Amino acid sequence: MLDPIRLPHSWHLRGGPHQPSWSWDRHAAQKKNFHGWEFDKTGACTSIAGTNVIPPNAFLRKWHSEEKNGAIYVWHDAENREPTWRVDDIDDINCGKYYCAGRTWCHVNAHVQELPENGPDSAHFNVLHKSFVWKRIPWGIEHLWTGVWTPKEGIPHKSYIYLTQCLTLFGFRIPGTFVEAHINQVGPGIVMLHLTTPLGKLYTFEYVTPSKTTTQVVEHTMYCAPTIPRFVGKLLLWSFEGQFQRDAPIWETKKFLKKPLISKADGPILAFRRWYSQFYSEASISFADALAKESMMDW
């Protein structure tokens, strides 16, 4: 566990401070800015270079954080409540048994809810993601998908997707290409995929962190069992990212309708929206107000 102090404008999901004007002394439990102001782990200012007078309002906001699964998770709540749920610990990753196959970052210009809504939208799997991800391979090889989304019974902040994939050649399934995935949507912006492949198991994490109202920073991190060769792990991450990039143009041009025209074959999209609505609250800023605030010259 890290000391629970964070600067709200200079930390994202899993990194450290991006701004070089701040430094952190882990042993002294102090954070110092470029004017020599020092803060302890409670957020209180303890000293200022050149003076013994400390302003009574000199303090930093604390952010609850946890370090696990190769990431730093920072809790944010519009009502400033303590964490009401936590991210699961993956023992195989925390103990170093699984190796990190790589990480990717990108920006998606869409609302944060659009990305996880991809899971219950099962009808698009065998349309948008059907063609083989490696375009240089001759035609005839395709992906075949099945997917079922359900809320996690007894665990309100989680939903679950059971997903399978295999490759087909002219409609015939290719042996040894079957992949089974157990996917947990954790809260509004974390997706944890546990995949079973013929070579072993792996975990893929998807983190969606809003940087603006309609701009999301998306990170994918993959951890593989030691039975999976490292070059295969790289190929799997590359394939996963290739499939993700097929969705991005759709998210960036979609229009959110409260009453969309859908059929039963389109998947439980409305059920997902009801489940996702729990992550909004009375204190949450509205979409219109957030856009208006961003359009202002707020110095």
N, C-alpha and C positions, 0 to 999 in steps of 0.2 A: 504494500500500500504506500502511495506517495503522500507527502504532506499535503493536506487538502487546501491549497491556496492556488488560485489561478487568476490571471488577468483576462477579463472577458474578451478583449479585442485581440489578444495575441496567442490564443491557444485554439487548436482545432482538435479533432477526435483523438489523434494518436501521437501528435508531435510534441515538441518543446516550444519555447517562445520563439516567434519569428522575428522579433524586433531586437536588434543588437544593443539597444539602449538599456536593456535589463539584463542583470546577471543573477545567478542563483548559487548560493553557498549551501550545499546540502548539509555539511557538518555543523555550520553555525545556525542553520535553519533561518536564514535571512535572505531577502531579496532586495537588491540595490539598483536604483536607477542612475542615470548619467549625471544627476546633480548630487549624488551622494546620500539620497534618502534611503534609509534601511527599514525594512519591514520584517516582522517575525511571522511565524506560520499561522498566527491567529488573524493576520491582516493589519495589525497595529503598527504604526510608525514608531520605531525605537530610537532613532537618531537621525540628525540632519547635519551634514558637513558645514562647519562654519558657524553654527549656532547651537545653543542649548534649549532654545524655545521650539517646542513642537506644537503645531496647530492642533486644536482639539478634534477637528474633523479629518485628520490625516490618517486614513486607513484604506485598505483595499478590500474589495468584496471577496469572500471565500467561495470556492466552488468545490463541491464534493467530487472526488475523483477516485478511481480504482484502476490499478494496473494489472492486466491479465490478458491472456490470449494474444500476446505480442502487441497490445494496444493500450492506450490510456483513454479511459472512458470518463467524460466529464458530465455530471448531471445538471440539467437545466430545467427549471420549472417556472411557469409564469406566475405562480403564487408563492414562489420561494419556499416551497415545502421540502422536507427531507425526502430522499429517494423512497418511492413507493414500490419499486421493483428493481431488480438487478440483473445484469447480464451473467449468463452461466459461465462457470469455469470449465475449460476444456483441458483435462488433465494431460492428455497426450501432447498438447502444445506447451503447457506451462512447465512440464518436467523436461522438455527438450527432446522427447522421443520423435516427434514429427519435425521435419525440416521445412523452412520457408522456401517455397518455389518461386516467390516473387510478389511484387506489388505493382498495381497500376493506379493512376489518377487521371481523372478527366472532369470536365465541367459539363453539366446538362442544363439547358435553359428551359426549365419547367418547374411546376410546383412540386413540393416535396412529396405530396400524396400520389402523384402520377406514377412514380417509379415502383413502389411496392404494389400498386394496383395491377402491375404486370402479372403477378402470381395467379390471382383468381381468374384472369382473362385467358382461360385455357384454350379458347377457340383460335387464338393467334399462333399457338405453338407450331401447328402443322401447316401454317400458311407462311408466316414471316420467317420461321426458323427451319423450314423443311429442306431447302437446298443445302448442299454440303458446304461446310464452313471454309474448306480449302478450295478456292475457286479454280486452281490449276489442275485439280484432279478431274479426269474426264467425266462427262455427264453420265447419269445413271445411278450414282450414289447419292442417297438422301438420308436425312434424319427422320426418325419416326418417334413421336412424343406421346406420352399420356401424362395427365396432371389432374390432381384433385386438391382443392383448397378447403380447409375447415378451420373454424376457430378452435383454440386449444381449451378443452373443457377443464374448468377449475383454475385456469391460469389466464386471467383476462387480458394481460398485456402481450400474449403470444397467439399467433395463428400458425397453422401447419399446412405444408404442401407435400404431397407424395408425388414424385416425378420420376418417370422412367424415360430412357432414351436408348435407341439402338440404331445402327446403320442398316440400310437396305440397298441392294443392288438390283435394279429393275423390279422392285417390289418384293424381292426375297430377302429375308433377314440374314445378315452376315454374322456367323457365329463369333463369339468372343468380343462383341461390341456393345453388349448390354450394360447399361449404367443405371443404377438405382440411386435416387437422391431423396434424402429426408431434409426438408427445408423448414426452418423456423423463422418467422417474422417476429422480431423482438422489439416491441415498442414501435414508434413511427419511422425509424430510420436505420435499423440494423437487421440484416438478413444473414442467417448462419446456415450454410449448406453442408450437409454431411453426405458425401458420395461414396458409393461402393463400386469399384471397378474390378476387372479381372486381375489387375496387378496389385490391388490393395485399396485402402481407404484414404480419403483426403477430406480436408475442410476448406471451404471457401467462405470468406466473410465479405459482405457488401455493406459499406458504410455510406450513408447519404447524409451530408451535413449542409444545411442551408447557409450560403454566404450572402444571398439576397433573397427577396421574396420568390423570385422565379429563376434563381440560379443555384444549382446544387453542386457541391464538390463531392464526387463519388470516388471511393477507393475500393479496390478489390485486393484482397490478400489471400494467398493459397498456402496451405500447409499439407504436406504429403507424408504418408507412411514411408519408412526406410525401404520398403519393398518396391516402391515406385522409383525407377531411375530418374536422376535429376533432369535429364534432357526431356524425358516424358512429362515431368511436372511442368517444365517450361512450355511445352506444346499444349498441355491441358489449359494452362492459364491463358495462353495466346488464343486458344479456341474459345474459351469462356468469354474473353474480352471481345472477340469478333462477333459472337452472338449478341452480347450486350449492345454493341454499336449499331446493330440492326434496329434495336428498339428506340435509340435516341432520337432519330428524326421524327418518329411517331409521337413521342412524348412532347417534343418541342413544337409540334403543330396541332396537337389535340385541343379540343374545346370541351371544357367541363360542363356537362349538362346535368341538372338535378334529376331530370326524368328522361334518361337516354332511351332510345328505341333499341331494345335488345331482346333476344330470345333465350330460351333455356340452354341452347347449345353454346351461347356466348360465355357461360360460366357464372359463378355466384358473385358478380360484380357489385350488385346492390347490397348483398350481405356483407361483403368486405367493407363497403363504405360505412355501413352501420357500425361494424366493429372498429374501424379506424377513427370514428368520430369521438371515441373516448379520450383521445389524445388532445382534443381541443377543450378549452375551458372558458369561463366567463372572463378571465383576465387575458386570454389570448387576443392579440391584436387581429383585427379583421383583415381580410385580403385587400379590400379597397383602401383601408387606412395605411396598410403597410406599403402599398404602391405609391400612395400620395406622399408619404414620408420620404420615400427614396427619391421622388421627383423634386423635392425641395432642396434648396442649397443650405443644408444643415451643417454649419461649420462647428 
